[in-house]
């Protein structure tokens, strides 16, 4: 047991803090919520050649991927547009500085993110 709540008590507050950390380029604050053996997948990770076909395993590998991604996009900013919470899962809908709509799906286990999935909108509703 980690001593953390099993799931964030305030998913909306969690999402806003998540965006603030990204906007401050504070990778470590974001990674504080991830387990050491977390898995993260993203089409951007695939594009940048991180992980196995875009699936990055372990906190240090995720850190390296995020550092590379931020270096390539110095203007990156996230604005939270929606937050959906389920059983041990939060989906953060956000928009980037250039209007790209994305979602981050975070699956929690014992209070930490065990798996994360970065997604990009493929069509306009």
C-alpha positions as CSV (number, residue, x, y, z in Angstrom):
1,X,0.0,0.0,0.0
2,X,1.4,3.4,-0.9
3,X,-0.4,5.5,1.7
4,X,-2.0,7.5,-1.1
5,X,-5.7,7.5,-1.7
6,X,-6.6,4.7,-4.1
7,X,-7.9,7.4,-6.6
8,X,-7.7,11.2,-6.7
9,X,-10.4,12.6,-4.4
10,X,-10.9,15.5,-6.8
11,X,-10.5,14.4,-10.4
12,X,-11.2,17.9,-11.7
13,X,-8.5,19.4,-9.4
14,X,-6.1,16.6,-10.4
15,X,-6.7,17.5,-14.1
16,X,-6.1,21.2,-13.5
17,X,-2.9,20.4,-11.6
18,X,-1.8,18.0,-14.4
19,X,-2.2,20.8,-17.0
20,X,-0.4,23.3,-14.8
21,X,2.5,21.0,-14.4
22,X,2.7,20.5,-18.2
23,X,2.3,24.2,-18.9
24,X,5.2,24.8,-16.5
25,X,7.2,22.1,-18.2
26,X,7.5,20.3,-14.9
27,X,7.9,16.7,-15.9
28,X,8.8,15.6,-12.4
29,X,5.6,16.8,-10.9
30,X,3.7,14.9,-13.5
31,X,5.7,11.8,-13.0
32,X,5.2,11.9,-9.3
33,X,1.7,10.5,-10.0
34,X,3.1,7.5,-12.0
35,X,4.3,4.2,-10.6
36,X,7.9,3.2,-11.4
37,X,6.8,0.5,-13.8
38,X,4.0,2.5,-15.5
39,X,3.3,2.1,-19.2
40,X,2.4,5.0,-21.4
41,X,1.4,4.9,-25.1
42,X,0.9,7.6,-27.5
43,X,1.0,8.2,-31.3
44,X,3.5,11.0,-30.6
45,X,5.8,8.5,-28.8
46,X,5.5,6.3,-31.9
47,X,6.3,9.3,-34.2
48,X,9.4,10.2,-32.1
49,X,10.5,6.5,-32.0
50,X,10.1,6.0,-28.3
51,X,9.2,2.7,-26.8
52,X,8.1,-0.3,-28.8
53,X,5.7,1.1,-31.4
54,X,4.8,4.0,-29.2
55,X,4.4,2.1,-25.9
56,X,6.9,3.4,-23.4
57,X,7.5,1.4,-20.3
58,X,8.9,2.6,-17.0
59,X,9.2,6.1,-15.4
60,X,12.7,6.8,-16.7
61,X,11.7,5.9,-20.3
62,X,8.5,8.1,-20.0
63,X,10.6,10.9,-18.7
64,X,13.0,10.7,-21.7
65,X,10.0,10.6,-24.1
66,X,8.4,13.6,-22.5
67,X,11.7,15.6,-22.5
68,X,12.2,14.9,-26.2
69,X,8.6,15.8,-27.0
70,X,8.8,19.1,-25.0
71,X,12.1,20.0,-26.7
72,X,10.4,19.7,-30.1
73,X,7.4,21.9,-29.0
74,X,8.6,24.8,-26.8
75,X,5.2,26.5,-27.1
76,X,3.2,23.6,-25.9
77,X,0.3,24.5,-23.6
78,X,-2.7,22.5,-22.4
79,X,-6.2,23.9,-21.6
80,X,-8.5,21.4,-19.9
81,X,-11.8,21.1,-21.6
82,X,-13.4,18.1,-19.9
83,X,-12.7,15.6,-17.1
84,X,-14.4,12.2,-16.9
85,X,-13.9,10.0,-13.9
86,X,-14.7,6.3,-13.7
87,X,-13.6,3.4,-11.5
88,X,-9.8,3.9,-11.2
89,X,-9.7,6.0,-14.4
90,X,-9.6,9.6,-15.3
91,X,-10.0,10.9,-18.9
92,X,-8.7,14.5,-19.3
93,X,-10.0,16.2,-22.5
94,X,-7.8,19.1,-23.4
95,X,-6.8,21.4,-26.2
96,X,-3.2,22.4,-27.2
97,X,-2.1,25.9,-28.0
98,X,-2.7,25.3,-31.7
99,X,-6.3,24.0,-31.1
100,X,-5.6,20.3,-31.4
101,X,-8.0,18.3,-29.3
102,X,-6.6,15.4,-27.3
103,X,-7.4,13.2,-24.4
104,X,-5.2,11.6,-21.8
105,X,-6.6,8.4,-20.3
106,X,-5.0,7.6,-16.9
107,X,-5.6,4.3,-15.1
108,X,-4.8,4.2,-11.4
109,X,-3.7,1.4,-9.2
110,X,-3.0,2.0,-5.5
111,X,-3.1,5.7,-5.9
112,X,-0.6,6.0,-8.8
113,X,-1.0,5.9,-12.6
114,X,-0.3,2.4,-13.8
115,X,-1.1,3.0,-17.4
116,X,-1.6,6.1,-19.5
117,X,-2.8,6.6,-23.0
118,X,-2.3,9.8,-25.0
119,X,-4.9,10.2,-27.8
120,X,-5.6,12.7,-30.5
121,X,-9.0,13.5,-32.1
122,X,-9.3,12.0,-35.5
123,X,-12.5,13.7,-36.6
124,X,-14.5,16.7,-35.7
125,X,-17.9,16.2,-34.0
